[in-house]
Amino acid sequence: MRKFDYSFLKNSLLPPNLLGITNSIAELKALETIRKHDHRKIFTKLESIAKVQSVKGSNAIENIVTTDKRIEEIVNNSSAPLNRSEQEIAGYRDALDAIHSGFENITIEERNILHLHSVLLAYTDYAGRGQYKTFDNVIMETDRNGNRKIRFTPTRADETPAAMQQMLYAFIDAANDSGINKLLLIPCFILDFLCIHPFSDGNGRMSRLLSLLLLYKSGFDAGKYISFEAQINKNKDIYYESLRKSSAGWKNNTNDYMPFIENFIFTLLICYKELDKRFAVINSKNVSKKERIERTILNSLLPVGKSEINHILPDVSPSTIEMVVSQMLKQGKIRKIGTFKNAKYIRK
């Protein structure tokens, strides 16, 4: 069985590219802390927007989709789920709410991981919620011609409880070691979780929930205000490639965690940078409404819809947003993705 030991991270030297990224994260994190103290209303608004994007993004990675309007209604508890996809969306909402509101009190132990999985699938009729898999599973991939093949064979069902226990023990040891950088430890834990693949359903979404939980507990909460999951979904080909590289040789303890670590930390940096830009736009009281709308779209790393812009800039009327977006399209500054009410816009 796989041996879990994160002691190789102790006092490890970061590659120059990662050192620069972690330094940038530290600077932006310090800036966020100051801003959050002085501008609570802005961050509350950003959190409500990010929650919708997180629920949408994490489920979209698993091809669990519905309309933007339905996602917003479900996330805001203004409508009950109507089908299996919406049941899974509602479950992610509740699990995310539990982490946002109580991460300080959620310890990293087996019972809490199982409980989180139970919450994730609470609205479905899936009998295996809150339980480890009872039969072996495989991770499949489909090539461009539609042919399927096994990409990775996870831990066997009969070995899963012991593997999860050993992984958690190794993580606790490492988390209590001041010589181990938490930004390196967290993605290693998440990779191991994904390679064990402990559940019959929900492993990907659980990995993203656990990522947020561990980041929040370590003081890195940008994902609360800018969706970490949406960033993964936007660049999921790169994400899956890093997962493929880092899982090679995993069963023989010869895998290289670095590709997955790099992708994880870079995704976190994108969240902090986006948060910095988004805050600057919202807090620009002396800038014209037209310019604030333009900055919102041009500075966004993800396509944004008119309703999202209205959420970000609640003092700007929908008609003004409509006018400015039309002007930007004519000027060739932005491009349109989608049609009608689902249309989104991004820098050209």
C-alpha positions in Angstrom: 0.0 0.0 0.0 1.0 3.6 -0.6 3.2 5.1 2.1 2.2 8.6 3.2 5.0 10.9 4.4 5.3 14.6 3.9 8.6 15.0 5.7 10.3 15.6 2.4 8.8 19.1 2.5 10.7 20.0 5.7 12.9 23.0 5.1 12.7 22.4 1.3 13.9 25.2 -1.0 11.4 26.5 -3.4 12.2 26.7 -7.1 12.7 30.4 -8.1 9.4 30.6 -10.0 7.5 29.3 -6.9 9.4 31.6 -4.6 8.3 34.6 -6.6 4.6 33.4 -6.6 4.6 32.7 -2.8 6.1 36.1 -2.1 3.4 37.8 -4.3 0.7 35.8 -2.4 2.1 37.0 0.9 2.1 40.6 -0.2 -1.4 40.5 -1.6 -2.6 38.5 1.5 -1.3 41.3 3.8 -3.0 43.9 1.7 -6.3 41.9 1.8 -6.2 41.7 5.6 -5.9 45.5 5.9 -8.7 46.1 3.3 -11.0 43.5 4.8 -10.8 45.3 8.2 -11.5 48.7 6.7 -14.1 47.7 4.0 -16.3 45.0 5.4 -19.3 45.8 3.2 -17.2 45.4 0.0 -15.9 42.0 1.0 -19.3 40.8 2.0 -20.5 41.7 -1.5 -17.6 40.0 -3.1 -18.2 36.9 -1.0 -21.8 36.6 -2.2 -20.7 36.9 -5.8 -17.9 34.4 -5.4 -20.2 31.8 -3.7 -22.4 31.6 -6.8 -19.3 31.3 -9.0 -17.8 28.6 -6.8 -21.0 26.5 -6.8 -21.2 26.9 -10.6 -17.5 26.3 -11.3 -17.0 23.3 -9.1 -20.0 21.5 -10.5 -19.3 22.5 -14.1 -16.0 20.7 -13.9 -18.0 17.5 -13.4 -20.5 18.5 -16.1 -23.2 19.2 -13.6 -24.9 22.3 -15.1 -28.0 24.3 -15.1 -28.8 27.9 -16.1 -27.1 30.9 -14.3 -30.5 32.0 -13.1 -31.2 28.7 -11.5 -27.8 28.5 -9.9 -28.3 31.9 -8.4 -31.8 31.0 -7.1 -30.5 27.8 -5.5 -27.4 29.4 -4.0 -29.6 32.1 -2.5 -32.1 29.6 -1.2 -34.9 31.1 -3.1 -35.8 27.9 -4.9 -35.7 24.2 -4.2 -33.7 21.9 -6.5 -35.8 20.4 -9.3 -33.6 17.6 -10.7 -30.5 15.6 -9.9 -28.1 18.2 -11.2 -29.8 20.9 -9.1 -29.7 18.5 -6.1 -25.9 18.2 -6.4 -25.6 22.0 -6.8 -27.7 22.6 -3.6 -25.5 20.1 -1.8 -22.3 21.9 -2.8 -23.9 25.2 -1.7 -24.5 23.7 1.8 -21.0 22.2 2.1 -19.5 25.5 1.0 -21.6 27.4 3.5 -20.4 25.1 6.3 -16.8 25.8 5.4 -17.3 29.5 5.0 -19.1 29.9 8.4 -17.2 27.4 10.5 -13.8 26.4 9.0 -12.1 27.3 12.3 -14.0 24.5 14.1 -13.7 21.9 11.4 -10.8 19.7 12.3 -9.0 17.6 9.6 -10.1 14.2 10.6 -12.0 11.2 9.1 -15.4 11.9 10.6 -15.5 15.5 9.3 -14.5 14.5 5.8 -17.3 11.8 5.8 -19.7 14.4 7.2 -18.8 16.9 4.5 -19.4 14.2 1.8 -22.8 13.5 3.4 -23.7 17.2 3.2 -22.5 17.3 -0.4 -24.9 14.6 -1.5 -27.7 15.2 1.0 -30.3 16.2 -1.5 -29.8 13.1 -3.7 -31.0 9.6 -3.3 -27.4 8.3 -3.4 -27.0 5.6 -0.7 -23.3 5.9 -0.4 -23.2 9.5 0.9 -20.9 9.8 4.0 -19.3 6.4 3.3 -16.2 5.3 1.6 -16.5 3.3 -1.6 -17.5 -0.3 -1.3 -16.2 -1.4 -4.8 -13.1 -0.5 -6.8 -13.3 2.5 -9.1 -11.2 3.8 -12.0 -10.6 7.2 -13.5 -11.4 7.3 -17.2 -10.5 9.7 -19.9 -11.9 10.2 -23.4 -9.7 11.1 -26.4 -10.7 13.3 -29.3 -12.1 10.4 -31.2 -14.5 9.5 -28.3 -12.5 6.4 -27.3 -12.3 5.8 -23.5 -9.3 4.5 -21.6 -8.3 4.1 -18.0 -6.1 7.0 -16.9 -5.5 6.0 -13.3 -6.5 3.1 -11.0 -7.1 4.5 -7.5 -6.7 2.7 -4.2 -8.7 -0.5 -3.8 -12.0 -0.2 -1.9 -10.8 -2.7 0.8 -7.6 -0.6 1.4 -9.3 2.8 1.3 -10.2 3.2 5.1 -6.6 2.4 6.1 -5.1 4.6 3.3 -7.3 7.6 4.4 -6.3 7.1 8.0 -2.6 6.9 7.2 -2.8 10.0 4.9 -4.6 12.0 7.7 -2.0 10.9 10.3 0.8 12.0 7.9 -0.9 15.3 7.3 -1.4 16.1 11.0 2.3 15.4 11.7 3.3 17.7 8.8 0.8 20.4 9.7 2.3 20.6 13.2 5.9 20.9 11.9 6.9 24.6 11.7 9.5 23.7 9.1 6.9 22.7 6.5 5.4 25.3 4.3 1.6 24.9 4.4 1.3 26.2 0.8 3.3 23.1 -0.3 1.6 20.7 2.1 -2.0 21.4 1.1 -1.7 20.5 -2.6 0.3 17.3 -1.6 -2.6 16.3 0.6 -5.2 17.1 -2.1 -3.3 15.1 -4.7 -3.1 12.1 -2.4 -6.8 12.4 -1.7 -7.6 12.4 -5.4 -5.3 9.4 -6.0 -7.0 7.4 -3.2 -10.4 8.5 -4.7 -12.1 7.3 -1.5 -15.8 7.8 -2.6 -17.9 6.3 -5.4 -19.2 9.7 -6.2 -18.1 13.3 -5.5 -14.3 13.0 -5.2 -13.6 16.0 -7.4 -16.0 18.3 -5.6 -14.7 17.0 -2.2 -11.1 17.8 -3.3 -12.1 21.4 -4.0 -14.0 21.8 -0.7 -11.1 20.4 1.2 -8.7 22.7 -0.7 -10.7 25.7 0.5 -11.0 24.3 4.0 -7.3 23.8 4.4 -6.5 27.2 2.8 -8.9 29.0 5.1 -7.5 27.3 8.1 -4.0 28.3 7.0 -5.0 32.0 6.6 -5.3 32.0 2.8 -9.0 33.0 2.2 -8.9 34.7 -1.2 -11.1 31.8 -2.5 -13.9 33.2 -0.2 -14.1 36.4 -2.3 -12.8 35.2 -5.8 -13.9 31.7 -6.8 -11.0 29.2 -6.6 -13.2 26.6 -8.3 -14.0 29.0 -11.2 -10.3 29.5 -11.9 -9.8 25.7 -12.0 -12.7 25.3 -14.3 -11.4 28.0 -16.6 -8.1 26.3 -16.9 -9.2 22.7 -16.3 -7.1 21.2 -19.2 -3.9 22.6 -17.4 -5.3 21.4 -14.1 -5.9 17.8 -15.3 -2.5 17.8 -17.0 -0.8 18.7 -13.7 -2.8 16.0 -12.0 -1.8 13.4 -14.6 1.9 14.3 -14.2 1.9 14.2 -10.4 -0.1 11.0 -10.1 2.3 9.0 -12.4 4.1 6.5 -10.2 1.9 7.4 -7.2 1.3 3.7 -6.1 5.1 3.1 -6.1 5.9 6.2 -4.1 7.9 7.6 -7.0 5.5 10.4 -8.1 6.5 14.0 -8.4 4.2 16.4 -6.5 5.7 19.5 -8.1 3.4 19.9 -11.2 0.3 19.8 -9.0 1.9 22.1 -6.4 2.8 24.6 -9.0 -0.7 24.6 -10.6 -2.4 24.8 -7.1 -0.3 27.8 -5.9 -0.5 29.6 -9.2 -4.3 29.2 -9.1 -4.3 30.8 -5.6 -2.1 33.7 -6.9 -4.7 34.3 -9.7 -7.4 34.6 -7.0 -5.4 37.1 -5.0 -4.6 39.2 -8.1 -8.2 39.1 -9.2 -9.3 40.1 -5.7 -6.9 43.1 -5.8 -8.3 44.2 -9.2 -11.9 43.7 -8.1 -11.5 45.6 -4.9 -9.9 48.5 -6.8 -12.8 48.7 -9.2 -15.5 48.6 -6.5 -13.6 51.1 -4.3 -13.0 53.6 -7.0 -15.5 56.2 -5.9 -13.9 59.1 -7.8 -13.9 57.2 -11.1 -16.8 57.6 -13.5 -19.4 54.8 -13.8 -18.4 54.2 -17.4 -14.8 53.7 -16.4 -15.7 51.4 -13.5 -17.7 49.2 -15.9 -14.9 49.1 -18.4 -12.4 48.2 -15.7 -14.6 45.5 -14.3 -14.7 43.7 -17.7 -11.1 44.4 -18.8 -9.6 43.4 -15.5 -11.6 40.2 -15.0 -9.8 36.9 -15.7 -13.1 35.3 -16.3 -16.0 36.3 -18.7 -18.6 38.3 -16.8 -22.3 38.9 -17.6 -24.3 42.1 -17.2 -26.0 40.8 -14.1 -22.6 40.0 -12.5 -21.4 43.5 -13.3 -24.5 44.9 -11.6 -23.7 42.8 -8.6 -20.2 44.1 -8.5 -21.3 47.7 -9.1 -24.8 47.9 -7.4 -24.9 51.7 -7.7 -24.7 51.5 -11.5 -28.0 51.0 -13.4 -28.6 48.1 -15.8 -29.2 50.6 -18.6 -25.8 52.2 -18.1 -24.1 48.8 -18.1 -26.0 47.9 -21.3 -24.9 51.1 -23.0 -21.2 50.8 -22.0 -21.0 47.1 -22.9 -22.5 47.9 -26.4 -19.9 50.7 -26.9 -17.0 48.4 -25.8 -18.2 45.8 -28.3 -18.3 48.3 -31.1 -14.9 49.6 -30.2 -13.5 46.0 -30.3 -12.3 46.2 -26.7 -14.2 43.1 -25.6 -15.7 40.0 -27.2 -19.0 38.3 -26.5 -19.4 34.7 -25.3 -22.8 33.1 -25.5 -26.1 34.7 -26.5 -29.0 36.6 -25.1 -29.4 36.5 -21.3 -26.5 34.0 -20.9 -24.0 36.3 -22.7 -20.7 37.1 -21.0 -17.9 39.5 -22.0 -14.2 39.4 -21.7 -11.2 41.4 -22.9 -10.5 40.8 -26.6 
